[in-house]
Amino acid sequence: MTDTSACPICSMTDLLESADGHECATCGHEWSTDMSATEPVLEVRDANGTLLQDGDAVTVVKDLKVKGGSSDIKVGTKITGIRLVEGDHDVDAKVGGQSIMLKAKFLKKA
């Protein structure tokens, strides 16, 4: 691998090259090698309006019922290492070893 750039998401340098661009071997993020093609920046804000980023720690501000789960997420639960995604539920996280999608409006940056 001749390119020494780092992943724009996790800053790791374990990159896989393809004809279309790069893929991070650590987090799986893909991006184009064409620098003129820019991806839109995903802007997600918490319940207080603070901008969230991948890897942030957040706290739950409201008791949340988990569909298909046996337990609920209680207010004050701290979640570390979040991942931002596009869609209705914009935060991907692990709570109690279970992967779950959450809405940012029920979280605040810790």
N, C-alpha and C positions, 0 to 999 in steps of 0.2 A: 504494500500500500504506500503510495507516494504522497498522498494528501495527509497533512498533519493537522487538519482542522479538528475541532471538537464538536460534540453534539450540542445544538443550541438549547436543548431542554435540560440534560443532566450534566453537561460539561465533560463527559467521559470521552476518551479518544479511541475506544474500541469500535471502529467503524467498518462496515461492510460496504463495498462498492458494487454498483450495478450500472447498467447502461443508462438508467433513468436518473440516478443520483446516489445518495448515501442512505444507509440505515444504521442506526446505533444498535450494537449488539447488546448493550446493557438495558436500555429502556424501550427499544423497538421503534423509536421515532424515525420517520423517513422524511427526507427533503431532497430537493432538486439540486444538481450541481450547477445549474444555470443561475448565477447570482442576480440576473435581472428579474427572474421569476421569484417574487416574494410571496410567502404565505401570509394570509391575514392573521394578525395577532389575536388570540382568543382572550377576551377581556371578561373576567368573572369577578363579581363583587360580592362580599359577604353581607350579612344582615345590617352592618353598620356602614356599608358603602366602601369598605377598604378593599383594595385590589388584591386578589389572591393569585398565587403562582404555584406551579408544580413543586411539590416537596414541602409546602407549608404545613404547619401544625394549626389545627382549628379546634374549637370547642362548640358543642351542640348547645343551642339556645332554647330549645323546646323539646319536650318528650316526643319521640318519633316512633310510630308503630311500624314494624317491619312486616311487609307482606310475605307470607311463606316462611316466616321465621318464628321460632318459639319464644324469642325474647324481644323486648323493646329497647330502644336506645334512650337512655335517661339524659335529662338536662345536665350539662356540666361535663359530659363525657369528652375526653380529649382524644383527638384523632391526629396521628402524625403521618407525614409522607403522603399527602393527598396528590391526586393526579387530575388535572382539568381536562374535560372532554366536551365535545359539542353535543347539543341536544337539550331535552327538557330537564333532565337531571345532569347537572354540569360538573359534579365532583365524583370521582371514583376513589374509593377508600376501602381499607380493611378495618372492620370493627369486630373485636373478639375472634379474630381468625377467619371471619366471613367477609368475602368481597361484597361491597354494597355500593349502589349509586345514590347520591344525595343531591338535594337542591341547595345551592349556596345561600339562599335566603334563610335557612335554618342553622347557619353556621356563623361563627365569628372567629377572626384570626386570633390565635393565641399568642 
